């Protein structure tokens, strides 16, 4: 076949470089690297894409051949070091800047991991960074070089269990001036580090805060003073125990005027304090548009610490959607729905994903439909 005929069949190679990079960005780094065998022209195309994924598969290929026992421990260690070497080799082949980085942290600490993070922070303008660990059951302290990624707009740190990844800020931290989205899921972090981090993110608009218990505490007001521009908040009741809540505040000194969406996971956990914490947020969020809750069906929440009369002045002028998952028709759950229905004049949609037995669903729906409301809302039970 003549070269002209081959070129007529190979239309993808004639696409502009930005389009080719966009296509390769939809592949994992491993799959993108495999395109190097297509032709001499394609050999290094994958090295210029702005996305790098050092994912679980990079480690698993080496880990899958590991064996147990003292005799094989040296071999296993060598395999893990080989994985680090492979990562370093990938970085050496890079010919363009990295803007998006997904980094999987293995179960066992790797000697080459911290230098890799340091190299990336110094040599690449990473804007989106994801650090994940879904196999580790022992604590791993993240390198302080993480705080040197000054171009970040999105930072996502998540792991399998609470406090598997520990985060501690360095003495000198110039902040993430461009960071707009932050996710801390099951990360071990002190209140001092958290407040330092949040107070140095002036552009932060979306926060997922699912942290466990810490040795030190801070007040609710200290936390939300660091979030003047927050628009989307995802959290859970464990935070209410992590904060100082000896006396649950009825109102925050700081008004969350930009907050539009609240998502609460395991809302009725921690002996009812989660609901009290949620009501404080609602009361201080005059422009709230959406509330999404995930109830904890395994928790006994018949007793909870809320005096509804203390929130009689709440008026949700902009709320238009309420969604509740794992609804078990407990008293606090039903009281909360009635509270929202009676104080939301623009509420359009209520979606309840019920775990109630079919024999009780009709009674529950009848109670909801008879509840006082101030808007012609559509209630859907699934």
C-alpha positions in Angstrom: 0.0 0.0 0.0 1.4 3.4 -1.0 2.0 6.1 1.6 -0.7 8.3 0.1 -3.2 5.5 0.5 -2.1 4.8 4.1 -2.5 8.5 4.9 -6.0 8.6 3.4 -7.0 5.8 5.8 -5.2 7.3 8.8 -7.4 10.4 9.3 -6.8 10.7 13.1 -3.1 11.4 12.7 -3.9 14.5 10.5 -5.9 16.1 13.3 -4.5 19.2 14.9 -2.3 18.6 18.0 -4.7 20.2 20.5 -7.5 17.8 19.3 -5.2 14.8 19.5 -4.2 15.8 23.1 -7.9 16.1 24.0 -8.6 12.6 22.7 -5.6 11.1 24.6 -6.7 12.9 27.8 -9.7 10.6 27.9 -7.5 7.6 28.2 -5.5 6.5 31.2 -1.8 7.2 31.1 -1.2 3.5 30.6 -3.5 3.4 27.6 -2.2 6.6 26.2 1.4 5.3 26.4 0.4 2.2 24.4 -0.4 4.4 21.4 3.4 4.8 21.0 3.5 1.5 19.1 1.2 2.7 16.4 3.9 4.4 14.4 7.1 6.4 14.6 5.0 9.6 14.4 2.9 8.5 17.5 5.8 7.3 19.6 6.0 10.4 21.8 2.6 12.0 21.3 1.4 10.7 24.7 4.2 12.5 26.5 2.8 16.0 25.6 -0.7 15.6 27.0 -1.4 17.8 30.0 -2.9 14.9 32.0 -1.0 12.3 34.0 -2.6 9.4 35.9 -0.4 7.4 38.2 -3.2 5.1 39.1 -3.9 1.9 41.0 -2.9 -0.2 38.1 0.7 1.1 38.1 1.2 -0.4 41.5 -1.0 -3.5 41.1 1.0 -4.9 38.3 4.0 -5.1 40.6 1.9 -6.0 43.7 0.1 -8.8 42.0 3.2 -10.9 41.9 4.1 -10.3 45.5 4.2 -13.2 47.9 4.1 -13.5 51.7 6.7 -14.7 54.1 10.0 -13.6 55.4 12.0 -15.1 52.6 10.1 -13.1 50.0 10.0 -9.7 51.8 13.1 -8.5 50.0 11.6 -9.4 46.6 8.4 -7.6 47.5 10.3 -4.5 48.5 12.2 -4.6 45.3 8.9 -4.8 43.3 7.6 -1.7 45.1 10.8 0.1 44.4 10.5 -0.9 40.7 7.0 0.7 40.7 8.6 4.0 42.0 11.3 3.7 39.3 8.6 3.2 36.6 6.9 6.4 37.8 10.1 8.3 37.7 10.8 7.0 34.2 7.4 8.2 33.1 8.1 11.7 34.4 11.5 11.8 32.6 9.7 11.0 29.3 7.4 14.0 29.8 7.8 16.7 27.2 5.0 19.1 28.2 3.6 20.7 31.3 1.2 18.6 33.5 -2.0 20.4 34.4 -4.0 17.5 35.8 -2.5 14.8 38.0 -4.2 11.8 39.6 -1.9 10.0 42.0 -2.6 6.7 43.7 -0.8 6.2 47.0 0.1 2.5 47.6 -0.6 0.5 50.8 3.1 0.3 51.7 5.1 3.5 51.8 7.4 3.8 48.8 10.8 5.5 49.2 10.5 7.3 45.9 7.0 8.7 46.5 8.0 12.0 48.3 10.7 13.0 45.8 8.1 12.4 43.0 5.7 14.8 44.6 8.5 17.3 45.2 9.6 17.1 41.5 6.0 17.7 40.3 5.4 20.7 42.6 8.6 22.4 41.4 8.5 21.6 37.7 4.8 21.5 36.6 1.9 24.0 36.9 -0.5 21.4 38.2 -4.1 22.7 38.4 -6.1 19.6 39.3 -4.6 17.2 41.8 -6.2 14.0 43.1 -4.5 11.9 45.8 -6.2 8.6 46.7 -5.6 5.6 48.8 -8.1 2.7 48.9 -5.9 -0.1 50.2 -4.1 1.4 53.1 -5.1 0.5 56.7 -2.2 2.2 58.3 -1.5 5.9 58.5 0.6 7.6 55.9 1.7 11.2 56.3 1.4 13.2 53.1 4.6 15.1 52.1 4.6 18.9 52.8 5.5 19.5 49.2 1.8 19.1 48.6 1.5 22.7 49.8 3.9 23.9 47.1 1.4 23.3 44.2 0.6 27.0 44.0 -1.4 26.8 40.7 -4.0 24.4 42.0 -7.7 25.1 41.3 -8.9 21.6 42.4 -7.6 19.4 45.2 -9.1 16.1 46.1 -7.6 13.9 48.8 -9.5 10.7 49.7 -8.9 7.3 51.2 -10.6 4.2 52.3 -10.9 4.7 56.1 -10.7 7.6 58.5 -7.1 9.0 59.1 -5.4 6.7 56.6 -3.8 9.8 55.1 -2.5 12.4 57.5 -2.1 16.0 56.4 0.1 18.6 58.3 0.9 22.1 57.0 4.5 23.4 56.8 5.7 26.4 58.8 5.7 28.5 55.7 2.6 28.3 53.5 1.8 30.9 50.9 -1.7 29.6 50.2 -3.6 28.3 47.2 -4.8 31.6 45.7 -6.6 29.9 42.8 -8.1 26.9 44.6 -11.8 26.7 44.0 -12.6 23.1 44.9 -11.3 21.2 47.9 -12.2 17.6 48.9 -11.0 16.1 52.2 -12.5 12.6 52.5 -11.4 10.5 55.5 -8.2 12.6 55.9 -6.5 12.9 59.3 -6.1 16.6 59.8 -5.8 18.8 62.9 -8.0 21.9 63.3 -4.9 24.0 63.2 -3.9 22.7 59.8 -7.4 22.8 58.5 -7.9 26.5 59.5 -4.5 27.3 58.1 -5.4 25.6 54.8 -8.9 27.2 54.5 -7.9 30.7 55.5 -5.3 30.7 52.7 -7.8 29.7 50.0 -9.6 33.0 49.3 -11.3 31.7 46.1 -12.7 28.5 47.6 -16.3 27.9 46.4 -16.8 24.1 46.8 -15.8 22.2 50.0 -16.2 18.5 50.8 -15.3 18.1 54.5 -15.6 14.5 55.7 -12.9 14.3 58.4 -12.7 12.3 61.5 -11.9 13.2 65.1 -8.9 15.4 65.9 -6.9 15.9 69.0 -7.5 19.6 69.0 -10.7 21.5 68.3 -11.9 24.8 66.9 -15.2 26.7 67.1 -17.9 26.7 64.4 -17.3 30.4 63.8 -13.6 29.9 63.3 -14.3 27.4 60.6 -16.8 29.4 58.6 -14.9 32.6 58.9 -12.4 30.9 56.6 -15.1 30.3 54.0 -16.4 33.7 53.0 -17.0 32.7 49.3 -18.3 29.1 49.9 -21.1 28.1 47.5 -21.3 24.3 47.8 -20.7 22.4 51.0 -20.7 18.7 51.6 -20.1 17.4 55.2 -21.3 15.1 57.9 -22.2 15.1 61.6 -18.8 13.9 62.7 -17.6 17.5 62.1 -20.0 18.6 64.8 -18.0 16.5 67.3 -14.7 17.7 65.8 -15.8 21.3 66.5 -16.6 22.9 69.8 -20.3 22.4 70.3 -20.8 22.3 74.0 -23.7 24.7 73.5 -25.1 24.4 70.0 -25.3 27.8 68.5 -28.6 29.0 67.2 -26.9 31.4 64.8 -23.4 31.8 63.4 -21.8 35.3 63.7 -20.7 34.8 60.1 -23.5 34.8 57.5 -22.9 32.4 54.6 -24.5 34.6 52.0 -22.9 32.8 49.0 -23.9 29.2 50.1 -26.3 27.7 47.6 -26.0 23.9 48.1 -25.7 21.8 51.3 -25.1 18.1 51.2 -25.1 16.2 54.5 -24.1 12.6 54.8 -25.2 10.3 57.7 -27.2 13.3 59.0 -28.8 11.8 62.1 -25.6 10.3 63.5 -23.8 11.5 66.6 -26.8 11.5 68.9 -28.8 14.2 67.1 -26.1 16.9 67.1 -25.8 16.5 63.3 -29.3 17.9 62.8 -28.6 20.8 65.2 -25.5 21.6 63.2 -27.4 21.4 59.9 -30.1 23.8 61.3 -27.4 26.3 62.3 -26.1 26.2 58.7 -29.5 26.6 57.2 -30.3 29.6 59.5 -27.2 31.4 58.4 -27.6 30.7 54.7 -30.2 33.1 53.3 -29.6 32.2 49.7 -29.7 28.5 50.0 -31.2 26.7 46.9 -30.6 23.0 47.4 -30.5 20.6 50.4 -29.4 17.0 50.0 -29.4 14.6 52.9 -28.3 11.0 53.4 -29.8 9.5 56.5 -28.2 6.8 58.5 -30.6 3.9 58.7 -28.6 2.0 61.3 -28.6 4.8 63.8 -31.2 5.1 66.6 -32.2 8.7 66.2 -35.5 8.8 68.2 -33.8 11.2 70.7 -32.3 14.3 69.3 -31.4 17.7 70.6 -33.4 20.3 68.7 -36.0 22.8 70.0 -37.9 23.7 66.8 -39.3 26.9 68.3 -35.8 28.3 68.4 -35.7 28.3 64.6 -39.2 29.8 64.1 -37.7 32.8 62.4 -36.1 30.8 59.6 -37.4 31.6 56.1 -35.8 29.9 53.1 -36.7 32.4 50.4 -34.6 30.7 47.7 -34.8 27.0 48.5 -36.3 25.1 45.5 -35.2 21.5 46.0 -34.9 19.0 48.9 -33.6 15.5 48.5 -33.4 12.9 51.2 -31.9 9.4 50.8 -32.4 6.4 53.1 -35.5 8.0 54.7 -36.8 5.7 57.5 -39.7 7.8 58.6 -38.2 8.4 62.1 -39.5 11.3 64.1 -36.5 13.7 63.5 -36.6 12.9 59.7 -40.3 13.7 59.5 -40.0 16.8 61.7 -37.3 18.1 59.5 -39.3 17.7 56.3 -42.3 19.4 57.8 -40.0 22.2 59.0 -38.7 22.8 55.4 -42.2 22.5 53.8 -43.5 25.2 56.2 -40.7 27.7 55.5 -39.9 27.4 51.8 -42.2 29.6 49.6 -40.3 28.7 46.4 -39.8 25.0 47.0 -40.6 23.1 43.8 -39.4 19.6 44.4 -39.1 17.2 47.3 -37.6 13.8 46.5 -37.5 11.1 49.3 -35.8 7.8 48.7 -37.4 5.7 51.3 -36.3 2.5 53.0 -39.7 2.1 54.7 -41.6 -1.1 54.2 -44.3 -1.0 51.5 -47.0 -1.5 54.1 -46.0 1.8 55.8 -45.3 3.9 52.7 -48.9 4.9 52.1 -49.2 6.2 55.7 -45.9 8.0 55.5 -46.9 9.7 52.2 -50.3 10.7 53.7 -48.5 12.4 56.6 -46.3 14.3 54.1 -49.2 15.4 51.9 -51.1 16.6 54.9 -48.2 18.6 56.3 -48.6 22.4 56.2 -46.7 24.0 53.3 -46.2 27.5 51.8 -45.6 26.4 48.2 -47.2 24.1 45.6 -44.4 21.6 45.9 -44.3 18.2 44.2 -43.4 15.4 46.7 -42.0 12.2 45.2 -41.3 9.1 47.2 -39.2 6.3 45.7 
